[in-house]
């Protein structure tokens, strides 16, 4: 997997959109898609012919009545690139995406069957003293996830969050949310949280709530 994950600024001026009803895509995380609708098959072909970049926004509730048209989506979304692709019979595709950026989307006319948007990159916001100021919050988060990781390894000894010591606090929070939190609305709220101190606190709270319902950790379900 040696794909170039740099996204040129000019690509952000008109990104293809692949809105989905339940996927929230964090930076530095993978997203696997099975592509079968004609408009999104065209999107994949165009992406592969270009720099492979696209955005995956979450559709707002009530999208069902407008799904074949242009239903509303949350403007804060993940942007990344197609890392791997597999052509299937009938023009379908399996694609593996690699997340790169948080962005705010501003839809622009596409001139094609799929929608497009201008993407404004969103940076993590840290305290004045920088990421180092959040060392204690990161330690609390990792302490909270440790029992869940241990529990997961009972059935899959290779399970890992993919975290290493050199990662930024924002990325650590994103990886924990990506691997351990499943509620779509919670994931979207975390994606939209640029203040990293607040993001870590929210992920820690959600992880702790999940831990309390796990067998062998206090409250049995």
N, C-alpha and C positions, 0 to 999 in steps of 0.2 A: 504494500500500500504506500507507494511513493508519489501519489498524486500531488500536484502543486495546489495548495489550498489558499494561495493568495488570491484575493478578489480585487481586481483593478477598480479604481474609483469610477471609471466610465461605465463599468458593468452595473454599478448601483443606480445608474440613471434610469434604467428600464429593465427591471428584473422580472422574469417569468414568475407567476404565482401559482402555487399548488395548494389551494385552501383545503383543509381537512376538518372533519367534525370532532376529532378526539385526539389529535396529535399536537403536542407542544414540544418544540425542538430547541434544545439548549445548545449554546456554543460548546465545541469540543466533544460532542456526543454524536453517535451514529443514528441514522433513521433509515429503516428498510421499507420500501414501498413496492406494492404490486400495481402496475399501471395498466388499466384496461379501457378507460374512457377515451374516445377518439380525440378530444381536445387535449388531454394530458399525454396521449401517445405523441401528438404533434409537438407538445412542449418538450418531451424527452428528446425527440429527434433534433429539435432546434438547439437545445442545450448541448447535446453532444457535438453538434456542428460548430458551436461557439466555445465559450470558456467554462461550460458546465455549471454555471452558477444559477441558483434559484432561491426563492423564499417559500416557506411553508407556514402561512398564518392559520390560526385557529378560527373556525367559523363560529359566529355568535349563535346563541340559542335561538331557535325558530327558523334556522336556515332551510329546513326541509321544504317549505313551500316555494322557495326560490332557488333550490339547488341547481337546477338546470340553467339558471340565469346568472345573476350576480349577487348572491347573498352577502350580507355584511360579515366582515371578519374583524378580529381584534387587530389593531394597527401595529402593536409590538409583536415581533415575530423573529424566528430564527432564519438565518441565511447561511447557505453553504454551497457545497459542490457535489455533483455526482462523482462518487469515488470508484464505483464499479457498476457495470450494467450487464444484463443478460437479455438478449432478444428471445422472445417466445413466439410460438405459432399464433397467427391471427393478428400480428402487430402489437401484441402485448409486451410488457417489459417488467423485469425485476430490476430495481435499482437500489444501491446502497449509497446513502448520502452522508457526508461528513459536515457537521456544523462548524461554522466559523465565527459568525457575528450575531449580536443582538441588533435589531434595527427597528425604526419606526417607518412604516410604509405609507406612502402617499400615492394612491392609485392614479395611473395615467392611462390614456387610451392605448390599446394594444395593437389594433389593426390585425389581430389574429383571433383564433378560436378560444384561446386562453387569455387570462387577464395579466396585466403587468403593472408594476409600481416603481416609483423612485424610492430608494431605501436610504434613510438617514441613520448612519451608525450611532449606536448608543454605548457610551463607555461606562464602566463601573465607577462608582463614586466612593472614595475612601476618606477616612478622617485626615485632618491636616498632617498628621505624623506618618501617613501612608499605611500600606498593608501591615507593617510590623505592629501597628497599634491594635490589630485584631487578633493577635496571637492567642490571647485567652479565650476569645469567642470561638476560634477554630478548634482549640483543644476541647472545649465543651461539646462542640458538634461531633468531633471524632469520638469522644467518649460515649455520646448517645448512640452513634451508629455501630459501635463495636459489638454489642450483643446481637444485633441484627445480622451483621456479617458472620459472626460465629454461628448463629442459627442457620443461615443459608448454607454454610460450608458443611453442615451435617449431611446434606443431600448432594451438594456439588462442591467438592473440595477445591475446585479451581475458581470459585466465585471471588470476584474482586471488584472494588469500586474504581480501580484504576487511578488511585490517588498516590502522588509521591510528594516528598518533602519540599520540592522546589516550586510547587504550584501556588498560584495566587489564591488568597482566601475566596475571591469571587468564583473562581473556577472550581474550587473544592465544594462550595455550596451547590453549584450547578450539577456537579457529578453526583452528589448525594441525592439531590432532588430527582435527577434523571433515573437513577438506579432504584431508588427506594420509595418514591412517592408516586401514586397511581391516579389520584383524583385530578381530573383534567382542569377543573377550575382553580385548584390549589397550585398546580404546576404553572398555569398561565399567570397567576398573581405573582409567583416567584420570578418568572421570566421578566415581568414588568418592573420588578424591584431593582432599581439601579444602585441604591444605597446598600453597600455590601454588608455593613453592620446589621441593618434591618433584614437583609436577605438571609444572613446566617441565623439570626434569631428566629425567623419564620421557619426555616428548614429544621432547626433544632426542635422547635415546638411540635412540628408535625411528626418528626421522627420519634420524639418521646411519646406522643399520643399513640403511634402505631406500636411502639415497644410495649406499652401498657396492656395491649390486647393479645400479645403473643404468648403461646403456651410456655410455661416454665419461667416467665418473667414477672409474674405477679397476678394479673387478671386473666383468667382463662375464658376463651370464647368457644 
